[in-house]
Amino acid sequence: MSFDFCKIDTVVDYSFLRIDDQDEVELMVTRFHKKRRINIYYTNSVLSNQINSFSYFDGINKVDRAVIMIPMSGIGLIHELGHTFGLYHIFETKYGAEKADGSNCKVSGDLICDTPASPNISPDEDCTFTSKQKDENGDFYRTEVGNYMSHFFCAHCFFTTEQYEKMANNYLNSPIKLW
């Protein structure tokens, strides 16, 4: 898989300098989205200072949902590409909380077994993760602050093997081909 710049456009509409809510996301997509491409929009602020990036989960599977919005700094781009290609946060609870020992990793958490179970707790200012939170078995969590899907924007540096495999499979099995 490779990526190319197809086109760079400048949106001269200052009302999109800040994307404050989902309605504004939808408005921008409706007005400017190019189908069959991953559209990346740079703006000053996206949804909130804590979030400050956005993409549709599994966007490569829909002709008009391969959309990423990030701040001008570019922080969060790889994380949002992960969502676009079908990855959840490592602290995901949509399918239930993953146990710290990973014994339910295939049916809970981020549904990936080579990422450690993680609570949604931010690391401290030097990117150290410490938590006294325990899972339902009373076991302590450990996490990988360096994983792109951790949402800890202080130490991103890797995806796991299973995360790469899931993204590649989602890309190869997508009914919408972006090339």
C-alpha positions as CSV (number, residue, x, y, z in Angstrom):
1,M,0.0,0.0,0.0
2,S,1.2,3.5,-0.7
3,F,-0.2,7.0,-0.6
4,D,0.1,9.8,-3.1
5,F,-1.0,13.4,-3.0
6,C,-3.8,13.6,-5.5
7,K,-4.5,17.3,-5.1
8,I,-4.1,20.1,-2.5
9,D,-7.0,22.5,-2.2
10,T,-7.4,25.5,0.0
11,V,-10.7,26.1,1.6
12,V,-11.1,29.9,1.9
13,D,-13.9,29.9,4.4
14,Y,-12.9,31.1,7.8
15,S,-16.0,29.5,9.4
16,F,-14.1,26.2,9.2
17,L,-11.1,27.4,11.2
18,R,-12.7,25.7,14.1
19,I,-14.7,22.5,13.8
20,D,-16.9,22.6,17.0
21,D,-19.4,19.8,16.6
22,Q,-20.5,16.9,14.4
23,D,-22.8,19.2,12.4
24,E,-19.8,21.2,11.3
25,V,-18.0,18.0,10.4
26,E,-20.9,17.0,8.2
27,L,-21.1,20.4,6.6
28,M,-17.5,20.4,5.6
29,V,-17.7,16.9,4.2
30,T,-20.9,17.8,2.2
31,R,-19.3,20.9,0.7
32,F,-15.7,19.8,0.1
33,H,-15.3,16.0,0.1
34,K,-13.8,14.3,-2.9
35,K,-15.0,10.7,-3.2
36,R,-12.6,7.7,-3.5
37,R,-9.9,9.5,-1.7
38,I,-8.8,10.0,1.9
39,N,-9.6,13.7,2.4
40,I,-7.4,15.3,5.0
41,Y,-8.5,18.7,6.4
42,Y,-6.2,20.9,8.5
43,T,-7.8,23.4,10.7
44,N,-7.1,25.3,14.0
45,S,-9.2,23.2,16.3
46,V,-11.2,20.0,15.9
47,L,-14.1,19.4,18.3
48,S,-12.1,20.3,21.5
49,N,-8.6,20.8,22.8
50,Q,-8.7,17.4,24.4
51,I,-9.8,15.6,21.2
52,N,-8.5,17.9,18.5
53,S,-8.7,15.4,15.6
54,F,-11.5,13.4,13.9
55,S,-12.1,10.6,11.4
56,Y,-14.9,8.3,10.6
57,F,-14.3,4.8,11.9
58,D,-13.7,2.4,9.0
59,G,-14.0,5.2,6.5
60,I,-12.3,3.3,3.7
61,N,-15.4,1.1,3.5
62,K,-17.7,4.0,2.5
63,V,-17.2,6.2,-0.6
64,D,-17.8,9.5,1.3
65,R,-16.4,8.7,4.7
66,A,-12.6,8.6,4.2
67,V,-12.2,11.9,6.1
68,I,-9.6,13.1,8.6
69,M,-9.6,16.4,10.3
70,I,-6.6,17.4,12.3
71,P,-4.9,20.6,13.6
72,M,-2.4,22.5,11.5
73,S,0.4,20.9,13.5
74,G,-0.5,17.5,12.0
75,I,-0.7,15.9,15.4
76,G,-3.1,12.9,15.3
77,L,-2.8,12.1,11.6
78,I,-1.5,8.6,12.0
79,H,-3.9,7.9,14.8
80,E,-6.8,9.0,12.6
81,L,-5.6,6.9,9.7
82,G,-5.8,4.0,12.2
83,H,-9.5,4.7,12.7
84,T,-10.0,5.2,9.0
85,F,-8.6,1.8,8.4
86,G,-10.7,0.2,11.1
87,L,-8.8,0.4,14.4
88,Y,-10.3,1.2,17.8
89,H,-8.6,2.9,20.7
90,I,-6.7,0.5,22.9
91,F,-9.0,1.5,25.7
92,E,-12.1,0.8,23.8
93,T,-15.2,-0.4,25.8
94,K,-17.8,-0.6,23.0
95,Y,-17.6,-4.4,23.3
96,G,-17.0,-4.4,27.0
97,A,-13.8,-3.8,29.0
98,E,-10.9,-6.0,28.2
99,K,-9.4,-7.9,31.2
100,A,-5.9,-6.9,32.1
101,D,-4.6,-10.4,31.4
102,G,-6.1,-10.2,27.8
103,S,-8.1,-13.4,28.2
104,N,-11.2,-11.8,26.5
105,C,-9.2,-9.8,23.9
106,K,-11.0,-11.3,20.9
107,V,-14.5,-10.2,22.0
108,S,-13.8,-7.0,24.1
109,G,-11.7,-3.9,24.2
110,D,-10.2,-3.0,20.8
111,L,-10.7,-6.6,19.6
112,I,-6.9,-7.0,19.1
113,C,-4.9,-9.4,21.2
114,D,-1.4,-8.0,20.9
115,T,-2.3,-4.6,22.4
116,P,-2.5,-4.6,26.2
117,A,-5.8,-3.9,27.9
118,S,-5.9,-0.3,29.0
119,P,-8.1,2.0,30.9
120,N,-8.8,5.5,29.4
121,I,-6.3,7.3,31.7
122,S,-3.8,9.8,30.4
123,P,-0.2,9.4,31.2
124,D,1.5,12.1,33.3
125,E,3.5,14.9,31.7
126,D,6.6,12.8,31.1
127,C,4.5,10.1,29.4
128,T,4.6,7.7,32.3
129,F,1.5,5.6,32.7
130,T,0.6,4.8,36.3
131,S,-2.8,3.7,37.4
132,K,-4.3,2.1,40.5
133,Q,-7.3,1.1,38.4
134,K,-8.0,-2.7,38.4
135,D,-10.1,-4.9,36.1
136,E,-13.0,-7.0,37.2
137,N,-10.6,-9.7,38.3
138,G,-8.6,-7.3,40.5
139,D,-5.6,-7.2,38.2
140,F,-3.8,-4.0,37.4
141,Y,-3.7,-2.6,33.9
142,R,-0.5,-1.8,32.0
143,T,-0.6,0.1,28.8
144,E,1.5,1.1,25.8
145,V,1.6,4.9,25.7
146,G,3.6,4.7,22.5
147,N,0.8,2.9,20.5
148,Y,-0.7,5.2,17.9
149,M,-4.2,4.1,19.0
150,S,-3.6,5.0,22.7
151,H,-4.7,8.6,22.2
152,F,-1.7,9.7,24.4
153,F,-0.2,12.3,22.1
154,C,3.2,12.4,23.9
155,A,4.9,9.2,22.7
156,H,3.4,7.8,19.6
157,C,5.7,5.5,17.7
158,F,4.1,2.2,16.6
159,F,1.2,0.0,15.6
160,T,1.3,-3.7,16.7
161,T,1.5,-6.5,14.2
162,E,-2.2,-7.4,14.6
163,Q,-3.1,-3.7,14.2
164,Y,-1.2,-3.6,10.9
165,E,-2.9,-6.9,9.8
166,K,-6.3,-5.6,10.6
167,M,-5.7,-2.3,8.7
168,A,-4.4,-4.3,5.7
169,N,-7.3,-6.7,5.7
170,N,-9.8,-3.9,5.9
171,Y,-8.1,-2.2,3.0
172,L,-7.9,-5.3,0.9
173,N,-11.5,-6.3,1.7
174,S,-13.0,-2.9,1.3
175,P,-15.9,-2.8,-1.3
176,I,-14.8,0.8,-2.1
177,K,-11.5,1.0,-3.9
178,L,-9.8,4.4,-3.3
179,W,-7.3,3.9,-6.1
